[in-house]
């Protein structure tokens, strides 16, 4: 099994090296980004064209960056499976989930996440930086930096500071809840988890992980489909929906073909995530946390912050537990946790800068809120 997984990883790396547009050659990638910038600059004055250009850029960049928190463990623990099998399963769940939202909420594919204050109006004109935000996200993803796609993409469309602040408050509370939950689960349950992950996993674990990962992926879509749909009309026609769903579906195919792209390394460096049983426990706890926040309110939130809180609390709990072995010193674990938080914070700062550049009046609102004036 280990040899199969290693062979699959090598094949994935070879595909990554030889793929023309998204290949490992950084010069090619930078030229592609420059091309996207030119396209954004040319198209942003034309709303009907700009909305679909922005959507396509956001569609791939958001899922590529957020893949580590939803399908990252799924990819890492299924390296012995064919990429297209993983793609059809995850892609099929995406289609079913957004179709349910589209039918239930009268053409809205965001599960009403965009009905909250600051995001409820369909865009009728675009600022260049709104189309540039997913391009910046692509660049950040290339650097293997886990940032909040919610902040990066939604902030540029917020009509006032209250929209950003409400998202930030909910996201930071999500980090704290996830961190504490992970500390409790992986410290108090360390002995049981160690027993579950010892020896060769039973075949049933694979089925369990596929079911749990599918549920988690569906939970993520209910939160983060808004990040992609923000560029589009709040009510999509049938043709709009078919293009929306089809583009993301085939974008997922590319992501699985590349075995998660470069940012997948964030998952691989964490402790014991390639074991199907450990991955199942992570995904199950994460899915329950997202379910809780779905029930709390329709305000969008950063699932990246929730996931980083979950991984951070888990790593520290495993470090201090006598039943676990992370293979690194406490200093190394804290460095990993703080690095991930630092990257996410950097993304938050960049997103606020973009939002202020799009809407200069927001600077005064933020200053007043924090008492800077």
Helices and strands as residue ranges (DSSP letters): H 2-18, H 26-43, H 47-70, H 72-76, H 83-104, G 113-115, H 128-142, H 149-154, G 155-157, H 161-188, H 190-196, H 203-229, H 238-257, G 262-264, H 265-268, H 276-296, H 303-320, H 330-358, H 361-370
